[in-house]
């Protein structure tokens, strides 16, 4: 069982330790940060009132295993900086569970009808996970990012409230009474 907890300064060291290279940092955070990641870089985004940062916690061990953020946009919510940092938890099918927690939180606690995210087009595992919970590719939005001598393409994916509430097989929305804001 995975749960979301509020991410704070006391969790900086874990997050920093999970990012081992410039490429990993770009995959995780886009161009916001420079490698190596430092506490000072994390301070400004953490104080942004339009951002909700979460620590992903393994419910059995109470150990932090990852990170995720929600940004409030004018007409939507954006999921970002999603990372299963503890490498022993990767490849264990946690992505749909984490996405369900984030979607439940966003659709239950925030007054928006659209959730979007960006993912690099070569990250087939993440794209498959996002599609599994109901996201679809928005062909009208793409971003290019320079990483060393390569250009990476980020695609945009979206899910709207009505699609989420009607359900994707195996991924149904929670009842509002089941969730409490962080």
C-alpha positions, 0 to 999 in steps of 0.5 A, spaced: 500 500 500 502 506 498 500 513 501 501 520 499 504 525 505 506 532 505 513 533 502 517 538 506 524 540 507 526 534 512 525 530 505 530 533 501 536 529 502 531 523 500 529 526 493 536 529 492 539 522 493 534 519 488 537 523 482 544 520 480 545 524 473 543 530 469 539 525 465 535 523 471 534 530 473 531 532 466 526 526 466 524 527 473 524 535 473 524 538 466 529 544 466 527 547 473 533 544 476 540 544 474 544 537 476 546 536 481 540 537 485 541 541 492 536 543 497 537 551 495 533 549 488 528 545 492 526 551 497 523 556 491 518 551 488 516 548 495 514 555 497 509 556 491 502 557 493 500 553 487 504 547 488 502 541 492 508 536 493 507 529 496 512 524 499 510 517 496 510 512 502 510 505 502 505 503 507 508 497 510 515 500 512 513 507 512 519 509 508 519 514 503 520 511 496 518 517 491 515 524 490 510 527 486 507 534 485 500 537 483 500 544 480 494 548 480 493 552 473 488 557 471 484 551 467 487 545 469 491 541 474 498 538 472 501 532 475 509 533 475 515 531 478 513 524 479 518 519 481 519 512 484 526 514 487 527 508 491 530 503 485 527 497 489 520 499 488 521 500 481 518 495 476 513 493 481 506 495 478 506 501 483 505 507 477 497 506 476 496 506 484 500 512 485 496 515 479 490 513 482 492 516 489 494 523 485 487 523 481 483 522 487 486 527 491 486 532 485 479 531 483 476 530 490 480 536 493 481 541 487 476 545 483 478 543 476 475 538 471 482 537 467 488 534 469 494 533 465 502 531 465 508 531 460 512 525 459 518 524 454 516 520 448 521 515 449 518 513 456 514 507 454 512 504 461 510 511 463 506 512 457 503 505 458 501 507 465 498 513 464 494 510 459 492 505 463 488 510 468 485 513 463 490 519 460 490 520 453 495 524 448 494 531 447 497 531 440 496 539 440 502 540 445 509 538 445 515 540 448 522 540 446 528 539 451 535 539 450 539 534 454 547 534 453 547 533 445 540 530 444 533 533 443 528 530 447 520 530 446 515 531 451 508 529 450 502 532 453 497 527 456 490 529 459 484 526 463 478 529 464 473 529 470 467 525 467 472 520 464 475 519 470 468 518 474 465 514 469 471 509 470 477 506 467 476 498 468 480 497 474 481 504 476 475 507 479 474 514 482 474 514 490 468 517 494 469 524 496 468 521 503 474 516 503 479 522 502 482 527 506 486 533 504 493 533 506 
